């Protein structure tokens, strides 16, 4: 099972690194967390501020709306294809 960290802990770490109180390497070594993970926390914190780390499996706030629209677009395209096939089938049956 993979290790999870509290939102407050991630924000605290990101702030320390952003404010140059600690480096990614020192945090990684101190807390035994891989450097890429710590770097991602800092990057996400810089991009989203305190709204970052919204929870397990949730997307970043700035990407959630875009993802929802992409999923809806995909679903609507699939519906159009189904309706086209049905229309073609119905047209053949009429003849």
ChimeraX attribute file (.defattr): number of C-alpha atoms within 10 A of each C-alpha:
attribute: neighborCount
match mode: 1-to-1
recipient: residues
	/A:1	3
	/A:2	3
	/A:3	5
	/A:4	7
	/A:5	8
	/A:6	10
	/A:7	14
	/A:8	11
	/A:9	10
	/A:10	17
	/A:11	20
	/A:12	13
	/A:13	21
	/A:14	26
	/A:15	18
	/A:16	16
	/A:17	20
	/A:18	16
	/A:19	10
	/A:20	10
	/A:21	9
	/A:22	14
	/A:23	18
	/A:24	22
	/A:25	16
	/A:26	12
	/A:27	18
	/A:28	17
	/A:29	12
	/A:30	9
	/A:31	8
	/A:32	10
	/A:33	14
	/A:34	13
	/A:35	16
	/A:36	12
	/A:37	12
	/A:38	20
	/A:39	17
	/A:40	12
	/A:41	20
	/A:42	22
	/A:43	14
	/A:44	18
	/A:45	20
	/A:46	14
	/A:47	13
	/A:48	13
	/A:49	14
	/A:50	13
	/A:51	14
	/A:52	19
	/A:53	22
	/A:54	12
	/A:55	10
	/A:56	7
	/A:57	7
	/A:58	10
	/A:59	14
	/A:60	17
	/A:61	13
	/A:62	12
	/A:63	10
	/A:64	12
	/A:65	12
	/A:66	11
	/A:67	13
	/A:68	11
	/A:69	11
	/A:70	12
	/A:71	12
	/A:72	12
	/A:73	12
	/A:74	11
	/A:75	11
	/A:76	12
	/A:77	12
	/A:78	12
	/A:79	12
	/A:80	11
	/A:81	11
	/A:82	12
	/A:83	12
	/A:84	12
	/A:85	12
	/A:86	12
	/A:87	12
	/A:88	11
	/A:89	11
	/A:90	11
	/A:91	10
	/A:92	9
	/A:93	8
	/A:94	6
	/A:95	5
